[in-house]
Amino acid sequence: MNNAVKEIEDIYSVEDFQEIANHGCQSGVCHEHIYYGDTIEFYEKYEEELTTYFTDNYGVEFLVDLFKESLLGGDLTHYKNAVCWAFIENVAFDITDKVESGAYVRQCEVA
C-alpha cells in the first residue's frame, strides 16, 4: 500500500486531506484526480494495491458494490474512477485522524 499512499500523500497537503475528508473527491479538491484520465491512470498503476487495500479492510463486497453502482454509470471507467476516489478519501480520513491525534508526520522524499 505504501506506493499508492505515498503518491497521494506527495500530491495533496494536509489542508487538502481535511477538505477531501469533509467533502469528498467529487467536490473538486482532488485537483490531480478530477478527470477520468487521471483517475484511470492511478487505478491502473496501483490496481493490485487498491484491490488488496479494500479487500483487507472492507472485504470483497465493498468492491463488488462499487462495481454494481458503476454499472449504472455504464462502463468500467466509472468503476475505476470510484475505486480511485474511494481510496483517496480513505487516505484522507486516515491522515486527518492522525493529524487530529498528533500522530501524523508527513513523509519527505530524500534526495
Secondary structure, 3 states (H helix, E strand, C coil): CHHHHHHHHHHCCHHHHHHHHHHCHHHCCCCCCCCHHHHHHHHHHHHHHHHHHHHHHHCHHHHHHHHHHHHHHCCHHHHHHHHHHHHHHHHHHHHHHHHHHCCCCCCCCCC
